[in-house]
């Protein structure tokens, strides 16, 4: 089987359902856990795709310049190499924020407060010409769980989805790298764990933990209906089996200019 590299930034956010969808579509996953001491590779040689998952860390550095995690500078370098060499890439939540920062975007603590639980995002017009998003419905179901936001996209990014509270919900850089602010990988057990670990935040927001678990679990079938085919299309792109007709003419077979490379 062809191999995709998955970076797990936090033990609470593993590939879960996204991993199942990708393997069912023909990609074998090599999961590296830098939080447990795994070293990141210097290149993506031998990998057909890169997937970067979420985590509780901040994507941005602290005031004294300390990165949100010791491996983030190396991971940002890997994300730049992925875009430069047109390796299909998917960043989920924190992973999407790191993809943005790696290419000159900005991430900060969200001014609209945490976004938690089931929700909807709205496709932008550019999504209709995107090889993955063109088949996503106008208002897809997603799972939200973040405090930070992408306040400024990279100059070379294309906005694909937005919401009223957080306008940068999904974007593409070049022709093969996608960032999502929301989660598509979660199952009910993962959400239950997050609710337990984030109980103080939920209490501050006035959320009923049990209601959050139930509401999110009830939305998972709708999330799967949208994002399992999305994952299959991503795998097909990595495997080289996505029909050319599904790839916009303006991005087929050429590398777009990238910031800072």
VOVEXVEX-961394 format. One record per residue (C-alpha): residue number from 0; y, x, z negated; residue in one letter. Coordinates in steps of 0.1 Angstrom, whole numbers, plus 2048, in hexadecimal, padded with zeros to 3 digits. Layout:
REM residues N
R; NUM; Y; X; Z; A
...
REM end
This chain:
REM residues 261
R; 0; 800; 800; 800; X
R; 1; 824; 80A; 805; X
R; 2; 837; 814; 7E6; X
R; 3; 858; 809; 7D7; X
R; 4; 868; 81A; 7BA; X
R; 5; 873; 804; 79D; X
R; 6; 88A; 811; 782; X
R; 7; 886; 7FF; 761; X
R; 8; 8A5; 806; 74C; X
R; 9; 89A; 7F2; 72D; X
R; 10; 878; 7E8; 720; X
R; 11; 885; 7C4; 71C; X
R; 12; 88A; 7C1; 742; X
R; 13; 86B; 7CA; 756; X
R; 14; 863; 7C0; 77A; X
R; 15; 850; 7A1; 76F; X
R; 16; 851; 785; 789; X
R; 17; 865; 79A; 7A2; X
R; 18; 84A; 7B5; 7A0; X
R; 19; 82F; 79B; 7A7; X
R; 20; 842; 78E; 7C5; X
R; 21; 847; 7B1; 7D4; X
R; 22; 823; 7BB; 7CF; X
R; 23; 816; 79B; 7DE; X
R; 24; 82C; 7A3; 7FC; X
R; 25; 81C; 7C5; 801; X
R; 26; 830; 7DD; 7EC; X
R; 27; 81F; 7F3; 7D2; X
R; 28; 837; 7FA; 7B5; X
R; 29; 83C; 81B; 7A4; X
R; 30; 84E; 812; 783; X
R; 31; 862; 82D; 772; X
R; 32; 86F; 827; 74F; X
R; 33; 88A; 841; 747; X
R; 34; 890; 82F; 726; X
R; 35; 86D; 83C; 71C; X
R; 36; 873; 85F; 72A; X
R; 37; 869; 85C; 74E; X
R; 38; 87C; 873; 765; X
R; 39; 88E; 865; 783; X
R; 40; 886; 876; 7A5; X
R; 41; 8A1; 889; 7B6; X
R; 42; 89A; 878; 7D7; X
R; 43; 889; 858; 7E4; X
R; 44; 872; 86B; 7FB; X
R; 45; 852; 857; 7FF; X
R; 46; 860; 836; 7F2; X
R; 47; 867; 819; 808; X
R; 48; 87E; 807; 7F0; X
R; 49; 891; 80A; 7D0; X
R; 50; 895; 7EF; 7B5; X
R; 51; 8AB; 7F4; 797; X
R; 52; 8A6; 7DB; 77A; X
R; 53; 8BD; 7CF; 75E; X
R; 54; 8C2; 7D9; 73A; X
R; 55; 8D8; 7D5; 71C; X
R; 56; 8EC; 7F5; 723; X
R; 57; 90F; 7F6; 731; X
R; 58; 910; 802; 755; X
R; 59; 931; 813; 74F; X
R; 60; 938; 831; 739; X
R; 61; 948; 82F; 717; X
R; 62; 96C; 83B; 710; X
R; 63; 960; 85E; 709; X
R; 64; 94D; 860; 72A; X
R; 65; 92A; 85A; 71C; X
R; 66; 915; 847; 736; X
R; 67; 904; 826; 72B; X
R; 68; 8E3; 839; 72C; X
R; 69; 8DC; 85E; 731; X
R; 70; 8CA; 858; 752; X
R; 71; 8E6; 843; 762; X
R; 72; 8F8; 85F; 774; X
R; 73; 8D7; 869; 785; X
R; 74; 8CF; 845; 78D; X
R; 75; 8F1; 840; 79D; X
R; 76; 8EB; 85F; 7B2; X
R; 77; 8C9; 850; 7BC; X
R; 78; 8DA; 82F; 7C6; X
R; 79; 8F3; 842; 7DB; X
R; 80; 8D6; 854; 7ED; X
R; 81; 8C5; 833; 7F2; X
R; 82; 8E2; 825; 804; X
R; 83; 8EA; 845; 818; X
R; 84; 8C6; 847; 824; X
R; 85; 8C3; 821; 82A; X
R; 86; 8A6; 81C; 810; X
R; 87; 8A4; 7F6; 809; X
R; 88; 8B3; 7F2; 7E6; X
R; 89; 8B6; 7D6; 7CD; X
R; 90; 8CA; 7D8; 7AD; X
R; 91; 8C5; 7BC; 793; X
R; 92; 8E0; 7B5; 779; X
R; 93; 8E6; 7D7; 76A; X
R; 94; 8D6; 7E6; 789; X
R; 95; 8EF; 7D3; 79F; X
R; 96; 90B; 7E0; 789; X
R; 97; 8FF; 803; 78C; X
R; 98; 8FD; 800; 7B2; X
R; 99; 921; 7F4; 7B2; X
R; 100; 92D; 811; 79B; X
R; 101; 919; 82B; 7B0; X
R; 102; 92E; 821; 7CE; X
R; 103; 950; 81F; 7BF; X
R; 104; 950; 7FC; 7AF; X
R; 105; 95B; 7F3; 78C; X
R; 106; 948; 7E3; 76F; X
R; 107; 958; 7D7; 74F; X
R; 108; 951; 7C0; 732; X
R; 109; 954; 79D; 740; X
R; 110; 974; 78A; 736; X
R; 111; 963; 768; 73A; X
R; 112; 949; 76F; 71F; X
R; 113; 923; 772; 722; X
R; 114; 911; 75F; 73D; X
R; 115; 8F0; 754; 730; X
R; 116; 8D4; 73D; 73C; X
R; 117; 8CE; 729; 75C; X
R; 118; 8EA; 726; 775; X
R; 119; 8F4; 723; 799; X
R; 120; 907; 73C; 7B0; X
R; 121; 917; 734; 7D1; X
R; 122; 911; 746; 7F1; X
R; 123; 92F; 754; 804; X
R; 124; 933; 751; 82A; X
R; 125; 927; 775; 82F; X
R; 126; 905; 76C; 821; X
R; 127; 8FD; 758; 840; X
R; 128; 8FB; 779; 853; X
R; 129; 8E8; 78C; 839; X
R; 130; 8C3; 795; 840; X
R; 131; 8B8; 78A; 81D; X
R; 132; 8D2; 770; 812; X
R; 133; 8D4; 75C; 832; X
R; 134; 8B6; 747; 827; X
R; 135; 8C2; 742; 803; X
R; 136; 8CF; 71F; 7FD; X
R; 137; 8F5; 719; 7F8; X
R; 138; 8F2; 716; 7D2; X
R; 139; 8D3; 729; 7C7; X
R; 140; 8C5; 727; 7A4; X
R; 141; 8C7; 747; 790; X
R; 142; 8C2; 754; 76C; X
R; 143; 8E1; 763; 75C; X
R; 144; 8E1; 77B; 73F; X
R; 145; 8FF; 793; 73E; X
R; 146; 91F; 79C; 72C; X
R; 147; 92E; 7B5; 745; X
R; 148; 93A; 7AD; 767; X
R; 149; 941; 7BF; 788; X
R; 150; 967; 7BD; 788; X
R; 151; 96B; 7CF; 7AA; X
R; 152; 952; 7D3; 7C5; X
R; 153; 94F; 7F4; 7D9; X
R; 154; 966; 7F4; 7F7; X
R; 155; 948; 7F4; 80F; X
R; 156; 937; 7D7; 7FE; X
R; 157; 932; 7B4; 80C; X
R; 158; 934; 797; 7F3; X
R; 159; 917; 77F; 7F7; X
R; 160; 918; 768; 7D9; X
R; 161; 932; 75E; 7BE; X
R; 162; 937; 746; 7A1; X
R; 163; 955; 737; 791; X
R; 164; 953; 74E; 772; X
R; 165; 947; 76E; 782; X
R; 166; 951; 772; 7A7; X
R; 167; 93A; 790; 7AF; X
R; 168; 917; 781; 7AC; X
R; 169; 906; 792; 7C9; X
R; 170; 910; 7AC; 7E3; X
R; 171; 903; 7C3; 7FD; X
R; 172; 90C; 7E8; 804; X
R; 173; 904; 7F5; 826; X
R; 174; 8E8; 7E2; 837; X
R; 175; 8CB; 7E7; 81E; X
R; 176; 8D8; 7E7; 7FA; X
R; 177; 8DE; 7C7; 7E5; X
R; 178; 8EC; 7C2; 7C3; X
R; 179; 8E7; 7A3; 7AE; X
R; 180; 8FA; 79B; 78E; X
R; 181; 8E0; 781; 784; X
R; 182; 8BB; 783; 77D; X
R; 183; 89E; 778; 793; X
R; 184; 881; 78A; 781; X
R; 185; 87F; 777; 761; X
R; 186; 863; 761; 754; X
R; 187; 863; 74B; 736; X
R; 188; 855; 765; 71E; X
R; 189; 871; 77E; 729; X
R; 190; 88C; 764; 722; X
R; 191; 87D; 75C; 700; X
R; 192; 87E; 781; 6F7; X
R; 193; 8A2; 784; 702; X
R; 194; 8AB; 765; 6EE; X
R; 195; 89B; 774; 6CF; X
R; 196; 8AC; 796; 6D4; X
R; 197; 8CE; 787; 6DD; X
R; 198; 8CE; 76D; 6C1; X
R; 199; 8F0; 779; 6B2; X
R; 200; 901; 775; 6D4; X
R; 201; 8F2; 753; 6D9; X
R; 202; 8FE; 748; 6B6; X
R; 203; 921; 754; 6BD; X
R; 204; 922; 740; 6DD; X
R; 205; 914; 721; 6CC; X
R; 206; 8F4; 720; 6E0; X
R; 207; 8D4; 711; 6D3; X
R; 208; 8BA; 72D; 6DA; X
R; 209; 89E; 714; 6DF; X
R; 210; 8B3; 701; 6F8; X
R; 211; 8BB; 721; 70C; X
R; 212; 896; 729; 70E; X
R; 213; 88C; 706; 719; X
R; 214; 8A9; 702; 732; X
R; 215; 8A2; 724; 742; X
R; 216; 87C; 71F; 743; X
R; 217; 882; 6FD; 754; X
R; 218; 896; 70F; 770; X
R; 219; 87D; 72A; 777; X
R; 220; 86B; 716; 792; X
R; 221; 88C; 711; 7A5; X
R; 222; 894; 736; 7A1; X
R; 223; 872; 73F; 7AF; X
R; 224; 876; 727; 7CD; X
R; 225; 895; 73A; 7D7; X
R; 226; 88F; 75E; 7CD; X
R; 227; 86A; 763; 7D4; X
R; 228; 870; 760; 7F9; X
R; 229; 88F; 776; 7F5; X
R; 230; 878; 791; 7E5; X
R; 231; 85F; 78D; 802; X
R; 232; 87B; 793; 81B; X
R; 233; 886; 7B2; 808; X
R; 234; 862; 7BF; 808; X
R; 235; 860; 7B7; 82E; X
R; 236; 880; 7CB; 834; X
R; 237; 871; 7E8; 820; X
R; 238; 850; 7E6; 833; X
R; 239; 862; 7E4; 855; X
R; 240; 854; 7C1; 85C; X
R; 241; 873; 7AD; 859; X
R; 242; 87B; 79F; 87C; X
R; 243; 899; 7AE; 88D; X
R; 244; 8A6; 78B; 893; X
R; 245; 8AB; 788; 86D; X
R; 246; 8C1; 7A7; 86C; X
R; 247; 8E5; 7A3; 877; X
R; 248; 8EE; 7B6; 896; X
R; 249; 90A; 7C8; 885; X
R; 250; 8F3; 7DA; 86D; X
R; 251; 8D3; 7E0; 881; X
R; 252; 8CB; 804; 886; X
R; 253; 8EB; 814; 879; X
R; 254; 8F8; 822; 859; X
R; 255; 91A; 814; 84D; X
R; 256; 935; 82C; 83F; X
R; 257; 931; 830; 81A; X
R; 258; 94A; 838; 7FF; X
R; 259; 948; 85A; 7EF; X
R; 260; 92B; 867; 803; X
REM end
